[in-house]
């Protein structure tokens, strides 16, 4: 079916597979991590002292997918199930994993290095993912992708609409840090914080 694969074909498959993984990651993040898989993802939205998170276990699924494709693309290992494009699809998945690690774990969460972009698309990526972390539950939220980022101003508008619709509680301080000093980012405190503030005022002489 595939015939003789040229170098251009192989590069195209690698790049197409890497791009497709962003959509796979978006779906998994939106409907699995913020769905029935929230138990593993929860600590990624909570402050903790340790370096590792349960959320890191999700990386094993990406590694397993890449390894499975490499096996299918190896004639000796796959035997009758051999499919040459599998090798280059596996490379694409691995490439996306490297980019994800550098952007999400490195640039955004600064687990591997310290660098804060001040302009351009890298700044947009960081702002978009910080806005994702403004929500502290599995409901609602914005920016579930990792490499393609929407305009942060539009994301903030979406968050405020969710707040008005009572779909999600927002972390006020984190929203301000994401560039929301005014306008749509003047978020009212969640009920728990308002109640504790009321108790403090009543207890004052």
Beta strands, then each sheet from edge to edge (+ up, - down):
end
